[in-house]
């Protein structure tokens, strides 16, 4: 997991912004053009493109240009990094709470 730290940091930075999370959520329903995506947000196209570039730079989306249309595609594999990290954190905390529960509920065993 440590080898993915820089990648994971980038994904979390990208997902820290509500506009970028909304773009990821929208792309979860299917690919669409940058122009169509941008219409859903109250900002200029150059400002919106900064969000697209951040998502693309961190591997959350890919863009494909065909003629004058740039289409955004969600990279679901990159989201798996977050899912794996959260699963590891969940396992660590479950183990800790299990040990605490055992310590509290079975004091005889803890005296050894």
C-alpha positions as CSV (number, residue, x, y, z in Angstrom):
1,X,0.0,0.0,0.0
2,X,2.9,2.4,0.7
3,X,4.0,2.2,-2.9
4,X,0.7,3.8,-3.9
5,X,1.0,6.7,-1.4
6,X,1.8,9.4,-3.9
7,X,-1.0,8.2,-6.2
8,X,-3.4,8.0,-3.4
9,X,-2.5,11.5,-2.2
10,X,-3.2,12.8,-5.7
11,X,-6.6,11.1,-5.8
12,X,-7.6,12.5,-2.5
13,X,-6.5,16.0,-3.5
14,X,-8.5,15.7,-6.7
15,X,-11.6,14.4,-4.8
16,X,-11.3,17.2,-2.1
17,X,-13.1,19.6,-4.4
18,X,-16.9,19.4,-4.7
19,X,-16.9,20.3,-8.4
20,X,-14.5,17.5,-9.2
21,X,-16.5,15.0,-7.1
22,X,-19.6,16.0,-9.0
23,X,-17.8,15.4,-12.3
24,X,-16.7,12.0,-11.1
25,X,-20.3,11.3,-10.0
26,X,-21.7,12.4,-13.3
27,X,-19.2,10.3,-15.3
28,X,-20.2,7.3,-13.2
29,X,-23.4,7.4,-15.3
30,X,-21.4,7.3,-18.5
31,X,-18.9,9.2,-20.7
32,X,-19.8,12.7,-21.9
33,X,-18.2,15.6,-23.6
34,X,-16.4,18.4,-21.7
35,X,-18.9,20.9,-23.1
36,X,-21.9,18.9,-21.7
37,X,-20.2,18.5,-18.4
38,X,-19.3,22.2,-18.2
39,X,-22.9,23.2,-18.7
40,X,-23.9,21.7,-15.4
41,X,-21.5,24.0,-13.4
42,X,-21.8,27.8,-12.9
43,X,-18.3,28.7,-14.1
44,X,-16.4,29.6,-17.2
45,X,-15.1,26.9,-19.5
46,X,-11.4,27.8,-18.7
47,X,-12.1,27.4,-15.0
48,X,-13.9,24.1,-15.6
49,X,-11.0,22.9,-17.6
50,X,-8.7,23.3,-14.6
51,X,-10.9,20.8,-12.8
52,X,-10.8,18.4,-15.8
53,X,-7.0,18.7,-16.0
54,X,-6.7,18.0,-12.2
55,X,-8.9,14.9,-12.5
56,X,-7.0,13.7,-15.6
57,X,-3.5,14.4,-14.0
58,X,-4.5,12.2,-11.1
59,X,-5.8,9.4,-13.3
60,X,-9.4,9.7,-12.3
61,X,-10.6,10.4,-15.8
62,X,-9.3,10.1,-19.3
63,X,-10.1,12.4,-22.1
64,X,-10.3,11.5,-25.8
65,X,-10.4,14.1,-28.5
66,X,-12.3,13.4,-31.7
67,X,-12.3,16.4,-34.0
68,X,-13.4,19.4,-31.9
69,X,-15.1,17.3,-29.2
70,X,-13.2,16.2,-26.1
71,X,-14.9,13.3,-24.3
72,X,-14.3,12.5,-20.6
73,X,-14.3,8.9,-19.4
74,X,-14.2,7.8,-15.7
75,X,-11.2,5.6,-14.8
76,X,-12.9,3.2,-12.3
77,X,-9.6,1.4,-11.6
78,X,-8.2,4.6,-10.0
79,X,-11.1,4.8,-7.7
80,X,-10.2,1.3,-6.6
81,X,-7.1,2.8,-4.9
82,X,-9.4,4.7,-2.5
83,X,-11.6,1.6,-2.0
84,X,-8.5,-0.5,-1.1
85,X,-7.2,2.1,1.3
86,X,-10.5,2.5,3.0
87,X,-10.8,-1.3,3.3
88,X,-7.4,-1.5,4.9
89,X,-8.3,1.3,7.4
90,X,-11.6,-0.4,8.2
91,X,-9.7,-3.7,8.9
92,X,-7.2,-2.0,11.2
93,X,-9.9,-0.3,13.2
94,X,-12.0,-3.4,13.5
95,X,-9.0,-5.3,14.8
96,X,-8.4,-2.5,17.4
97,X,-12.0,-2.4,18.5
98,X,-12.1,-6.2,18.7
99,X,-9.0,-6.2,21.0
100,X,-10.6,-3.4,23.2
101,X,-13.8,-5.3,23.4
102,X,-12.0,-8.5,24.5
103,X,-10.0,-6.4,27.1
104,X,-13.2,-4.9,28.5
105,X,-15.4,-8.1,28.4
106,X,-12.8,-10.7,29.5
107,X,-10.8,-9.2,32.4
108,X,-9.6,-12.6,33.6
109,X,-7.7,-13.2,30.5
110,X,-6.1,-9.8,30.5
111,X,-4.4,-10.3,33.9
112,X,-1.9,-12.7,32.5
